[in-house]
Amino acid sequence: MIGTSIDFSLVDSMKLTWLISGLFIVLIAFLAVFAFIYILPLDLRDRSPIQPISFSHKKHAGDNDIPCLFCHRYAPKSTVAGIPAVADCRACHLFIAQNSPEIKKLMTYWENKQPIPWIRVYGVPDFVYFPHMMHIRAGLDCGTCHGNVAAMERITRSVKIKMGWCLNCHRQHKASIDCWTCHK
Amino acid sequence: MDRRTFLQLGGITAAGALLAGCKSANEKLIPYLVPPDEGVTPGRAEYYASSCRFCPAGCGILVRVSEGRAKKIEGNPLHPVNRGKLCARGQATLQELYHPDRITQPLKRTGARGFGEFKKISWEEGLDLLTSNLKILKQEKAAGSLALLTPELRGTLAELTTRFMRSFGSTQHLSYELLGFDWLRAADRRNFGQAGLPFYDVAETRYLLSFGADIVESYLSPVQYGYAFGRMRQARDTVRGHFTYVGGRMSLTAASADRWMPARPGSEGVLALGMARLILAESLYDKAALAANGLHVEDLLKGLTSYDLPRVAEQTGLSQAAIAEVAREFAMTRPALAMAGEAVAFQSNVSESIQAVQMLNVLVGNLNKPGGIYPDAGSPDGPTNSFDELISLVEKMRGDQIRTVLIYGDPVHTIPQATGLQDALAKVPFLVSFSSLLDDTALMADLVLPDHAALESWGDVIPLAGTREGVIGLMQPVVTPVFDTRQFPEVLMTAANELGGDMKVAFPYPSYLEMLRADVKKHAVVSGSTDFEATWVDLLRKGGIFKPNAGQVNGYKWSGGTKIPEPAKPRFAGSEKEFPLHLSVYPCTAFFDGRGAPLPWLQQLPDPMTTAVWGSWVEINPKTAAELGISFGDLVEVASPQASLRVPAVIFPGIRPDMVAIPLGQGHREMGRYARERGANPLVLLATIIEGSAPQPAWHATRVRVTRISEKGELVTAGHPQGSYRSDLIEI
């Protein structure tokens, strides 16, 4: 090939129409995919990040009916709910589903003495004081904020944690809405 | 660029963006590998009472510990010294625990001495090196060639080190530090017949006259004095205590005073005598107190004839009117209190000057009274050594009489080189350091056996003259040790056990903790049926043994004799012609004697007077600076008969024109990334020998010359943010 420039005289009008409509279809397809990702909980970045181990809450909390507080055991007594230590995961999985590839991943973390770098899905900024124990003691269901975790394969944030949302619930339950309640 | 390249590049960019999109920007949520077994609840903090050992003041602290990590230090409200307050240095000790350059395990020197080439070894190997060395000394009947260098110790640590050295058979234990209050102990003994430190009741006084005592920065117990100073000013409805400061440099304390009297260095004693003469001549003294202390007005006045106002004014460089006014105010406001500090102490005429100041207290009758001076502070004082003993140990090292030195602390940096200590140490065949950071001393050592950080240690901290109550503060570990370190007293005990014989008998305890508990048991009152374990836990919760003073006052009297203490003319190292300026080295608010330099919070703490951070500087009066052609931030050379160094200049109106001042604390060769080769150590400038006399610790009696080098001083201050910013956190 001698030159790389396109001789436009060779492109007839029909081919040009094909090209334009082709590009148009591709654009529509892109937009559709984006809309799909946005509407469905497939948001990989923020709301439902891919975790280092594809831990299924559906399997644990749903199919096997393990109570939330079995693993997130600090929720009734601390500001944070806590996530189970690697040793805790291992304690059960020494006997359960040892051969699944994800469990093998877990065991590799354990053998390397590395904690699993889970990616945080729920969190409030530093200027917000959110105590889990007070909400548990008030008898609130975990699902009020965390959604139907028992049905989720991968954990997905089901609410937008904004101040208005907090206030709505506080008003409904006649909880304090003084600034200092949360901003202290 | 042709089309193909363009498309390729476009494709790569798109793929990159897509890949980045898959990776979450959310925070990580890191679980424990193994959950801690001590009932740690994530998100819930525990508070532990302990004691601060940063400076000898020994304040009580509360440490907030969350998830097994120490997070914050505040003052312990129950502690009688600091009553819930704490200084910046105390707060910053948190960073000692998590310092990135801490020594993680024992080190053995591999390269040439002082070059910092070490090999990590195990504790077994390290202890073996230590004990085998000590065994050889014993076998060769050379036990006396073991020396132990420590700062001033009190409590069980003093007891333990003393026992260790005695049972080993060596007398060479030197308990000495640069800013020790040796001189004040000596003055207390001579003037009041009490071998300890006095307690000044600043809170209750109505007129405070400080001769160079920087009470809110570094003097004896700064947090206590800061609190007391606030009470003196504001705690009484109708009285606002008056404060006059005498001293050539305006320190933070001086800046808090109502009147600053920049007397000529070394003339403070003369000033005190001039005031005494005026008080006696005008019959403003306390007649009863004078009689009770065996002093007679006529005799005193006879001895004071030469201290008339014009002469005193001429010698001190102050105005006659000001001296007379302060003397009258001091004598007519009761209670009034005079105290003397380092600026007076580290002069050639220290003994008479301090005595003259203490005599003012007798004249206004404030001995053993609220708002006055109590010659006996409540807490017991440990064994300390004098400067002369330091010099004699240095001589022994030079004469090859010392073969092994165990060093706790960093004397290589904090003892002036003019004492010859550094050169003498270099001649000693075996040096062992117990530093937890590779400081200048550890750098010279053959073996480093790293100590725990303060927050990992057991111990008792007996405060230095900060209260009249009997206090034994307790230190307890608030976190599990971060690294493979061991506590200094524990290592000594292990070595003693290993050496056996008398040494083993001297330590009938399985651990240092047991020794501490046994000692506390002696002092604590075990109430009723409760066993000691319950008392011990209770004491740990409170932070120590606090025995309220039952109000007994020991009636100490003046024992300084009836003769007037006439201070000799102050002598200085360096001729006035060649070295025209007086040098003052002072412990700055951040670093104390240099031990604060590795902590970045303290490096970033602006000096309260000059706002300088991250370095050393020299303070020069604007008049002097103009004469020498020096402007703000210039690099200058400060030369003394001993050495010279280069620092940036701060033009500072709060200093006498014939004086310059450099803060202590910087200029470490090593000591971690934040202190390493930053600023300069002014101690190298100091001389110990003045006009052929015997060496003495006259740290304020060296003369210097200042010359301008260039305009690139690299000084960082709040008002003048030129220079290099050595921290990511400072962006001005």
Interface residues (C-beta under 8 A of the other chain):
Chain A: T4 L44 R45 D46 P49 I50 Y74 K77 S78 T79 V80 G82 I83 P84 A85 V86 A87 D88 W110 K113 Q114 P115 I116 P117 W118 I119 R120 V121 G123 H132
Chain B: D2 R3 R4 G21 C22 K23 S24 A25 N26 E27 K28 L29 I30 P31 Y32 L33 V34 P35 T41 P42 G43 R44
